[in-house]
Amino acid sequence: MGRRGYITYPTGRLLAVVDDRRVARIALEDLVRAGCDPAGIALLEGDAGRAGLGKLGPPPSVLGGLIRAVQFMAMDQTPDFLVYERALDDGRAVLAVLVRNRAQLLRARTVLDGHGAHFLNHFGRFMTEEVSRWHGPEPQIPDALRR
């Protein structure tokens, strides 16, 4: 698959797994109808989605790498990113929604819940909030990386 880059921290985004890619497209439309900015929504699917997952945060830089190292030590979410990658590998979709405040987060969560989305995590500036856990059989990841 070539050289693998690191995933930059997707600050301000709510990520969710949708098992059926057709349902994910409908969920995206409903997110827009609910007031989410279409420019702030990414529908990730397949190999292109895997590459897009790594680009949800700011572009990689030396300063960004240092900040990411501090984030890694303080609030490591590496296992979550691996689970999102595995979901894409398994043919699922990942929706990433930019939310600017709690009301937008709750509105997006309601829409996503209505479409059966799961493994919702909000990547805030100073912490990551688990909004919902994985439903069903979990993707294969090393036991050492499970939460």
N, C-alpha and C positions, 0 to 999 in steps of 0.2 A: 504494500500500500504506500510505499514511499516514506519519506521522513515525516515523522509525527511532530507537530508543533504542540506547544502547551496551550491549554484552554485559559483564556483571560477571564477574570472574574466578571460575570454578567450583572454588574451592579444595577439595582432597580428593576430587575426582571423577575417575573414569575414564570417558572418553567413547569410544564406539565406533559405527561405521556398520555397519548390517545391511541388505543390499540388498533382502531380501524382508521386508515388514512382518509377514507371518504368522509367519515364522521369528523375528522380533524378539520377538513375544509369547511364543513358546515359550521363547526364551532368558531372558526375564524370569522366567518360572516356574521355570526351572532355576537361575537366580541365587538365588532365594528358597530353593529346596531345598538349595542349596549353603551356605546360612547367611547370605546377604546380607539386610540389613534391608529389607523391602518399602517402608518409608517413605523409604528412602534411594535408591530406584531410580526414575528417570524414563524413561518411554518417550515419545520425541518423534516426532511424525508430522505432516506437512503444515504448514499455516499456524499451527495452534495449537502445533505443535512448534517452529516457528521463533520464536514469541513465548516459548515456554517455555525455549528455549536461552538467551535473554537474562536469565532469572530463576534460573539455577542458582546464581549467586553471591549475595552479600548484597544487600539492596535498595540502589538507588542513593542516594548522599548526597554532600554536599560532601567529607567526609573520605574516603569511598570513592572519589570521583573523583580526589582527590589520590593515594591509594594506587594506584589503577589507572594513573595517569600514571607513577608510579615503576616499576610493573610493566611498563608499555609500554616504557619505556626500558631496563629491565634484562633482560626476558625476553618480548619481544613474541610473542604467539601469534595476532595478528590473522589471518594467513593460515589458520591452523587453524580459527578460528571461521567464516571465509568458506567453507571447504570443508565444514564441517558444515551450514551454511545451504544450500549448493548441493546437498548430498546430500538434504536434506529437500525442496528444490524439485524434485529428480529423482524423488521418490516413494519414496526409501529411508527407513529409520528410524534414529534415533540413540538409543542407550541411554546414560544417564548414571548411574553407580553410585557412591555415596558409599562410599569405603574409608578405614578409619581406621589401617591399618597395612600393612606389606609382605605379610603372610600373606593378608589379605583381598584385596589387589591381585592377587596371584598366583592366588588361587582364582577371582576374577571373570574374570581374563584367560583362564584355562583353560576356563571355561564359555563365554565369548564366542568364543574360538577354535574350540570345538567346534560352534558354530553359524555359522561362516564370517564372523564379524565382522572388520572391518579398520579401519584408521586409528584405532587405539587410542592415546590420549594420556592420561597421568595428570597432572592439574594440581595439583601439590604446593604447599605454602606458599611455598617459596623457588625452586622450579624446575619446569619442565614436562618430563616424561619421555615420549619417543616409545616406545611399547610395540610397535606394529606400523605399517607403512606402508600406504598405500592400495593396494588390489589392483584391477587392471583399468584401463579407461580413466578418467582423472582428470576430475573436473568442470571445467567452464570457469571459470577465474579469470584475472585479469590476470597476465601473465608476471612482472611486477615483484613479485607477491606469492607466487610459488612458492618453496618452500624447495629 
